[in-house]
Amino acid sequence: MGLTGRRIGVLGAGWGTRVSVPAFRAAGWDVVGLWSRRPERAQAEAARLDIPLATIDADALITRPDVDAVAIHTPPATHLALCRAAFEAGKHVLCDKPFAMTAAEAREICRAAEASGLVAMINFEFRFAPLRLQIKQLLDEGVIGTFRHASFEVQINNPLIQLGRPWRLDPAEGGGVLNELGSHGIDRFRQWFGDLSSVSAELASFPPPTDTGLATEDWLRVTCTFEDGGLATLVLSWVADPPQGLHGVIVGAEGVLTARAAGSMLTDGEIALGRREEEALAPVPSPADQRDFDTANGSVAASRRLIDAFDRGIGAGVSPAPNFRDALHSQIAIDAIRESAASGRTVHLANEPTADSS
């Protein structure tokens, strides 16, 4: 039995075993079972990680009486059915992003979660990265004044190519840079600047010469406006080799914040601040807990903090942010970005109220 006394069933042997299993164990949970669509993968990963149960029957894992919650790390086309099954079985849910294939599906998942009364969170784990939280704190403190505009650019090579063309590279299963990295980028903007009100976007595909049929999007540019004012541009590419990492600038009425990182999620990097009429920017000291990320796997460290929030939510009977309503807002934005790229027009978002459960 884990230190918390809670027991998790993990669905998915990719991110689920690379990140979720070690993160749950670090948070004191007991991992009691693993599901994969491929029996040989389920058996091999369960043996490697010393997980008692390996199965290709998702219902068999979800309905086990010794499972308190399930972590869903499967393609988005499977999320609606798996979440429904989990809620019907009385299990709390931590679901991976992207949340669904469409906003309509996302609304169905939200309705199922809210009808169940169970805790439901989305795996936007990088909300808990210290540098992201530090930027939010600085913005909330008004160090650069009223937010005006921002630009964030991520230029990396695609780490998924070496993983044997997993579903994240298959548009039919919800793959592509918009779902994979763009969902996090949208959530980053929502965390810092509030709900989006409109998007104007372009998408492009650069399939490898050896597989020209791989036509999911590899590059995006989107300009977002926000309900609370201001605008931001996000550029994402995973066909930049050598990779250039992340570079961001946030401009306010009284100054500028910048962020740089070798990776794409701000689990590493540095922040600088300049006030209006100052000649140069000065580095902002990293938060003390950044050391936990500098000396560990940043994805596992962020996931551990998300799981701690999940655990507290179960204890209190609430779904902390990032919850399924946050996931729905992200999916609404993803759908709008696709619509804008296809039509060449600015698309205004029809957002829904976000439950105040943070």
C-alpha positions as CSV (number, residue, x, y, z in Angstrom):
1,M,0.0,0.0,0.0
2,G,1.3,3.4,-0.9
3,L,1.9,6.2,1.6
4,T,-1.4,7.9,0.8
5,G,-3.4,4.7,1.0
6,R,-4.8,5.5,-2.5
7,R,-4.5,3.1,-5.4
8,I,-4.3,4.0,-9.1
9,G,-4.9,2.0,-12.3
10,V,-3.0,3.4,-15.3
11,L,-4.4,3.2,-18.8
12,G,-1.7,3.5,-21.4
13,A,1.9,2.2,-21.6
14,G,3.6,5.2,-23.2
15,W,3.5,8.4,-21.1
16,G,1.6,6.3,-18.5
17,T,4.7,4.2,-17.8
18,R,7.4,6.8,-18.6
19,V,6.0,9.5,-16.4
20,S,2.7,8.7,-14.7
21,V,3.8,5.5,-12.9
22,P,6.9,7.0,-11.3
23,A,5.1,10.2,-10.5
24,F,2.2,8.4,-8.7
25,R,4.7,6.3,-6.8
26,A,6.7,9.4,-5.8
27,A,3.5,10.9,-4.5
28,G,2.9,7.9,-2.4
29,W,0.2,6.1,-4.4
30,D,0.1,2.3,-5.0
31,V,0.0,1.4,-8.8
32,V,-2.1,-1.7,-8.9
33,G,-2.7,-2.3,-12.6
34,L,-1.6,-1.3,-16.1
35,W,-3.7,-1.4,-19.3
36,S,-2.4,-1.3,-22.9
37,R,-4.0,-2.1,-26.2
38,R,-1.0,-4.4,-27.0
39,P,-0.8,-7.5,-24.7
40,E,3.0,-7.8,-25.1
41,R,3.5,-4.2,-24.2
42,A,1.3,-4.5,-21.1
43,Q,3.1,-7.5,-19.9
44,A,6.6,-6.2,-20.6
45,E,6.0,-2.8,-19.0
46,A,4.2,-4.2,-15.9
47,A,7.1,-6.6,-15.4
48,R,9.7,-3.9,-15.8
49,L,7.9,-1.6,-13.3
50,D,6.7,-4.3,-10.9
51,I,3.0,-3.6,-11.4
52,P,0.9,-6.6,-10.2
53,L,-1.7,-6.6,-13.0
54,A,-1.2,-6.3,-16.8
55,T,-4.3,-6.4,-18.9
56,I,-5.8,-5.5,-22.3
57,D,-9.3,-5.3,-20.8
58,A,-9.8,-1.7,-19.7
59,D,-13.1,-2.5,-17.9
60,A,-11.4,-5.2,-15.9
61,L,-8.9,-2.7,-14.5
62,I,-11.4,0.2,-14.1
63,T,-13.9,-1.9,-12.2
64,R,-11.5,-3.5,-9.8
65,P,-12.6,-2.8,-6.2
66,D,-9.0,-2.1,-5.1
67,V,-8.7,0.8,-7.7
68,D,-9.6,4.3,-6.3
69,A,-8.8,6.3,-9.4
70,V,-7.7,5.8,-13.0
71,A,-5.1,7.8,-15.0
72,I,-6.0,7.8,-18.7
73,H,-3.0,8.2,-21.0
74,T,-4.5,7.0,-24.2
75,P,-5.4,8.6,-27.6
76,P,-8.0,11.3,-27.3
77,A,-10.6,9.4,-29.4
78,T,-10.8,6.9,-26.5
79,H,-11.3,9.4,-23.7
80,L,-15.1,9.8,-23.8
81,A,-15.7,6.0,-23.4
82,L,-13.0,5.5,-20.8
83,C,-14.1,8.5,-18.7
84,R,-17.7,7.4,-18.8
85,A,-16.7,3.8,-17.7
86,A,-14.6,5.2,-14.9
87,F,-17.3,7.5,-13.5
88,E,-19.9,4.7,-13.8
89,A,-17.5,2.5,-11.7
90,G,-17.2,5.3,-9.1
91,K,-13.5,6.1,-9.9
92,H,-11.9,9.5,-9.8
93,V,-10.1,10.4,-13.1
94,L,-6.9,12.1,-14.1
95,C,-7.1,12.3,-17.9
96,D,-4.4,13.2,-20.3
97,K,-4.5,16.0,-22.9
98,P,-5.6,16.6,-25.6
99,F,-8.9,16.1,-23.9
100,A,-11.1,15.0,-26.8
101,M,-11.4,14.9,-30.6
102,T,-13.8,17.9,-30.6
103,A,-15.4,20.4,-28.2
104,A,-18.7,18.5,-28.5
105,E,-17.0,15.4,-27.1
106,A,-15.3,17.5,-24.4
107,R,-18.7,18.8,-23.3
108,E,-20.0,15.2,-23.0
109,I,-17.0,14.2,-20.9
110,C,-17.6,17.3,-18.6
111,R,-21.3,16.4,-18.2
112,A,-20.4,12.8,-17.2
113,A,-17.8,14.1,-14.7
114,E,-20.2,16.6,-13.1
115,A,-23.0,14.1,-12.9
116,S,-20.8,11.7,-11.1
117,G,-19.7,14.0,-8.4
118,L,-16.2,12.5,-8.6
119,V,-12.9,14.3,-8.9
120,A,-11.8,14.9,-12.5
121,M,-8.6,16.6,-13.5
122,I,-6.7,17.1,-16.8
123,N,-3.0,16.4,-17.2
124,F,-1.8,19.9,-17.7
125,E,1.0,19.1,-15.3
126,F,3.3,21.9,-16.5
127,R,1.0,24.4,-14.7
128,F,3.0,23.3,-11.6
129,A,6.4,24.0,-13.1
130,P,8.1,26.6,-10.8
131,L,9.0,29.0,-13.6
132,R,5.5,29.0,-15.0
133,L,4.1,29.7,-11.5
134,Q,6.7,32.4,-11.0
135,I,5.6,34.2,-14.2
136,K,2.0,34.0,-13.0
137,Q,2.9,35.5,-9.6
138,L,4.9,38.3,-11.2
139,L,1.9,39.1,-13.5
140,D,-0.6,38.9,-10.6
141,E,1.7,41.3,-8.6
142,G,1.6,43.8,-11.5
143,V,5.3,44.1,-11.9
144,I,4.9,45.0,-15.6
145,G,1.6,46.8,-15.2
146,T,-1.4,46.1,-17.4
147,F,-0.8,43.2,-19.8
148,R,-0.6,44.4,-23.4
149,H,0.8,41.7,-25.6
150,A,3.0,38.6,-25.6
151,S,4.8,36.4,-28.1
152,F,6.0,32.8,-27.4
153,E,7.9,30.7,-29.9
154,V,9.0,27.1,-29.6
155,Q,11.3,25.6,-32.2
156,I,12.2,21.9,-31.5
157,N,12.7,18.7,-33.4
158,N,10.0,16.1,-33.0
159,P,11.0,13.5,-30.3
160,L,8.1,11.3,-31.3
161,I,9.6,10.3,-34.7
162,Q,12.1,8.0,-32.9
163,L,9.2,6.3,-31.0
164,G,8.0,4.4,-34.0
165,R,5.2,6.7,-35.3
166,P,3.0,6.6,-32.2
167,W,-0.6,7.9,-32.3
168,R,0.6,11.4,-31.6
169,L,1.8,11.5,-35.3
170,D,-1.5,10.2,-36.6
171,P,-4.2,12.9,-37.3
172,A,-6.9,10.2,-37.3
173,E,-6.1,9.5,-33.7
174,G,-5.7,13.2,-32.6
175,G,-2.0,13.6,-33.3
176,G,-0.1,16.7,-34.5
177,V,1.7,19.6,-32.9
178,L,-1.5,21.5,-32.1
179,N,-2.8,18.8,-29.9
180,E,0.6,17.7,-28.5
181,L,2.2,21.1,-27.8
182,G,-0.5,23.6,-28.6
183,S,-2.8,22.3,-25.9
184,H,-0.1,23.1,-23.4
185,G,0.5,26.5,-25.0
186,I,-3.2,27.4,-24.8
187,D,-3.3,26.3,-21.2
188,R,-0.2,28.4,-20.5
189,F,-1.9,31.5,-21.9
190,R,-5.1,30.8,-19.9
191,Q,-3.1,30.4,-16.7
192,W,-1.4,33.8,-17.2
193,F,-3.8,35.9,-19.2
194,G,-7.3,34.5,-18.7
195,D,-9.8,33.1,-21.1
196,L,-9.3,33.5,-24.8
197,S,-11.9,35.5,-26.8
198,S,-10.7,35.0,-30.4
199,V,-8.1,33.2,-32.5
200,S,-6.5,33.7,-35.9
201,A,-4.4,30.8,-37.0
202,E,-2.3,29.1,-39.7
203,L,-1.2,25.4,-39.7
204,A,1.4,23.7,-42.0
205,S,2.6,20.2,-42.5
206,F,6.2,19.2,-43.4
207,P,6.1,15.4,-43.8
208,P,9.5,13.6,-43.8
209,P,10.8,12.6,-47.2
210,T,10.7,9.0,-46.2
211,D,7.0,9.1,-45.3
212,T,5.1,11.8,-47.2
213,G,1.8,10.2,-46.1
214,L,2.4,11.5,-42.6
215,A,0.4,14.7,-43.0
216,T,-0.5,15.9,-39.6
217,E,0.4,19.5,-38.8
218,D,4.0,20.2,-37.8
219,W,3.9,24.0,-37.4
220,L,1.3,26.5,-36.2
221,R,1.0,30.2,-35.6
222,V,-2.0,31.6,-33.7
223,T,-2.8,35.1,-32.5
224,C,-5.1,35.1,-29.5
225,T,-7.1,37.9,-27.9
226,F,-8.3,37.6,-24.3
227,E,-11.5,38.4,-22.5
228,D,-9.6,40.5,-20.0
229,G,-7.7,42.4,-22.7
230,G,-4.4,42.0,-24.5
231,L,-3.3,39.7,-27.2
232,A,-0.6,37.0,-27.6
233,T,1.0,35.1,-30.5
234,L,2.1,31.5,-30.2
235,V,4.4,29.8,-32.8
236,L,5.2,26.1,-32.5
237,S,7.4,23.9,-34.7
238,W,8.7,20.4,-34.1
239,V,10.6,20.3,-37.4
240,A,13.5,22.6,-36.3
241,D,16.8,20.7,-36.3
242,P,18.9,21.6,-34.4
243,P,16.2,22.7,-31.9
244,Q,16.2,26.2,-30.6
245,G,13.9,25.8,-27.5
246,L,11.5,28.3,-26.2
247,H,11.7,32.1,-26.2
248,G,8.9,34.3,-24.9
249,V,8.3,38.0,-24.3
250,I,5.4,39.5,-22.2
251,V,4.9,43.2,-22.6
252,G,3.0,45.3,-20.0
253,A,2.3,49.0,-19.6
254,E,5.2,49.3,-17.1
255,G,7.8,46.8,-18.3
256,V,8.7,43.5,-20.0
257,L,9.2,39.9,-18.9
258,T,11.1,37.4,-21.0
259,A,11.6,33.7,-20.7
260,R,14.1,31.3,-22.3
261,A,14.3,27.5,-22.1
262,A,16.1,24.7,-23.8
263,G,12.9,22.6,-23.7
264,S,9.3,23.5,-24.7
265,M,7.5,23.5,-21.3
266,L,9.4,25.9,-19.0
267,T,10.5,23.1,-16.7
268,D,13.9,24.6,-17.2
269,G,15.2,28.0,-18.2
270,E,15.4,31.6,-17.0
271,I,13.3,34.7,-16.6
272,A,14.3,38.3,-17.0
273,L,12.5,41.5,-16.0
274,G,12.9,45.1,-17.3
275,R,10.9,48.1,-16.1
276,R,9.8,51.0,-18.3
277,E,12.7,53.4,-19.1
278,E,15.3,50.9,-17.8
279,E,18.1,50.3,-20.3
280,A,18.3,46.5,-19.8
281,L,16.6,43.5,-18.4
282,A,17.8,41.8,-15.3
283,P,17.6,38.1,-14.5
284,V,14.9,37.1,-12.0
285,P,16.3,34.7,-9.4
286,S,14.8,31.2,-9.9
287,P,12.3,30.1,-7.2
288,A,13.8,27.8,-4.6
289,D,11.8,24.8,-5.7
290,Q,13.2,25.0,-9.2
291,R,16.1,22.9,-7.9
292,D,13.6,20.0,-7.7
293,F,13.2,20.3,-11.5
294,D,16.8,21.0,-12.4
295,T,18.0,17.8,-10.7
296,A,15.1,15.5,-11.8
297,N,12.9,14.6,-14.8
298,G,10.9,17.8,-15.2
299,S,7.8,15.9,-16.5
300,V,7.8,13.6,-13.5
301,A,8.4,16.4,-11.1
302,A,5.5,18.4,-12.5
303,S,3.2,15.4,-12.6
304,R,4.0,14.6,-9.0
305,R,2.7,18.1,-8.0
306,L,-0.4,17.6,-10.1
307,I,-1.0,14.3,-8.4
308,D,-0.6,15.9,-5.0
309,A,-3.4,18.3,-6.0
310,F,-5.5,15.4,-7.3
311,D,-5.0,13.7,-4.0
312,R,-6.0,16.8,-2.0
313,G,-9.1,17.2,-4.3
314,I,-10.2,13.6,-3.5
315,G,-9.8,14.3,0.2
316,A,-11.9,17.6,-0.1
317,G,-14.4,16.3,-2.7
318,V,-13.5,19.0,-5.2
319,S,-11.8,19.0,-8.6
320,P,-8.9,21.4,-8.4
321,A,-7.5,23.3,-11.4
322,P,-6.6,22.2,-14.0
323,N,-9.9,20.3,-14.1
324,F,-12.2,19.2,-16.8
325,R,-13.6,22.7,-17.3
326,D,-10.1,23.9,-18.0
327,A,-9.8,21.0,-20.5
328,L,-13.0,22.0,-22.2
329,H,-11.8,25.6,-22.6
330,S,-8.6,24.3,-24.2
331,Q,-10.6,22.1,-26.6
332,I,-12.8,25.0,-27.6
333,A,-9.7,26.9,-28.5
334,I,-8.2,24.0,-30.4
335,D,-11.4,23.6,-32.5
336,A,-11.4,27.4,-33.2
337,I,-7.7,27.3,-34.3
338,R,-8.5,24.5,-36.8
339,E,-11.6,26.4,-38.0
340,S,-9.5,29.6,-38.4
341,A,-6.7,27.9,-40.3
342,A,-9.2,26.2,-42.6
343,S,-11.3,29.4,-43.3
344,G,-8.6,32.1,-43.1
345,R,-10.8,34.1,-40.8
346,T,-10.7,35.1,-37.1
347,V,-12.9,32.9,-35.0
348,H,-14.5,34.1,-31.8
349,L,-14.8,31.5,-29.0
350,A,-18.0,30.5,-27.3
351,N,-16.5,29.9,-23.9
352,E,-18.4,28.4,-21.0
353,P,-18.2,29.3,-17.3
354,T,-15.2,27.7,-15.5
355,A,-16.1,26.1,-12.2
356,D,-14.3,27.8,-9.3
357,S,-12.8,24.7,-7.7
358,S,-9.2,25.7,-7.5
